[in-house]
Amino acid sequence: MSKTAGGFQSCLHYMFDYQTPKTLVIPNIRAGFFFRFAQLLVLLYVVGYVCVVQKAYQETDSVTSSVTTKVKGFAFTNTSDMDPRFWDVADFVIPSQGDNSFFVLTNMVITPIQTQSRCPELPNPSSICVDDCDCIEGQSDPRGNGIQTGLCENYSTTVKTCEVLSWCPLEIDTKLPEHALLAAAENFTVMVKNSITYPKFNFHRGNMWPHINSSYLKRCEFNRVTDPDCPIFRLKHIISEAGEEFQDMAVKGGILGIIIDWSCDLDWWAGRKCSPKYSFRRLDSKHAVNNVAPGYNFRFAKYYKTADGEETRTLIKAYGIRFDVIVFGTAGKFAIVPTIVNLGAALSFLSLVPVVFDWFMLTCSRKRDLYSKYIVSYLNEDAVTEAVLMGTSYGTQ
């Protein structure tokens, strides 16, 4: 046989011979029990957690959502600061349309009949004066209420402040009513209309179910037990489920989240489960000790003109509750690619079990020398070289 033919035959054996690893069976019941137990834990993780709980066989998509809201209710106030007044949606929902949010007025400080004129500034370290020399004409304080005229005027019988050009009389926002003026707002209702889409699966759904019609909406109210499909929520119940008291929160206002979870299983064997789950949570800070600038408020004005053409306004510092509608969710559906990838990655943990146990048997076992004799084979280079040379000499004869 020529060297070329022998080399070609060796190459064929290298490419097409079947090879299998050598298996060493150790008849030790205790070691075998722990080995099988470790394999069982890995299988439970793969089948139970990865496949069942995490649903690794699915591909997923994030929700795309649109929300519209409509508040209904009315209230009546009769205080010393203003005449008896009836309030409806146009008065207490500000603004009338929001981006996934709406604001309900619950308390206020009203400064009526303001005109652009001159009046003493409210007392503060930068406005208190003794004479005109302490006031600089044209100077303004960003935290003040107007532009100084250069005059020092009597604010009260004991205090003098710099005169300012502003909307007078100035607002005094320290006299906040201790009880919310619009306490009746707890019985207002809001209808939340929500539509969602999962673009990857071309799946569309909304919280207006087929059985919901006009007559149903007139009589229903959301209840987690008796009527979970109704999209109409009473504000008092929303605040209560968030762990707050409406009347306490209404005094200085706050921010509350209406959270809608659209987590869906779109596999046919799961019945295409996809329905909204509502939860409620207060979002603004409510620190018991360091509670600086608590609540939620802003200012707006209503402008008028008198019979002689003079412009006046009523300034309202509005306290209330802002409701943010937050929609999130993930949909999953069976797909072969993530199934193979995740299952293969999870099953690869099984190959680590023999490696760990081999290491333990060779390093920690009392019979590690015996096991090492059968598990590990050491290469004798001189013997191998002699065997190769002898094989070569026989081949040349």
ABEGO torsion letter per residue (X at the ends): XBAAAAAAAAAAAAAABBBBBBBBBBBBAAAAAAAAAAAAAAAAAAAAAAAAAAGAABBBBBBBBBBBBBBBEBBBBBBAABBBBBBBAAAABOBABBBGBBBBBABBBBBBGBBBBBBBBBBBAAABBABAAABBBGBBBAABABBBAGBBBBABAABBBBBBBBBOBBBBAABBBABBABAAAAABBBBBBBBBBBAAAGBBBBABBAABBAAAAAABBBBAAABAABABBBAAAAAAAAGBBAAAAAAAEEBBBBBBBBBBBABAAAGGBBBBBBBBBBABBBBAABBBGBEBBBBBBBBBBBAAGBBBBBBBBBBBBBBBBBBBEBBBBBBAAAAAAAAAAAAAAAAAAAAAAAAAAAAABAAAAAAAAAABBBBBAAAAAAAAAAAAAAAAX
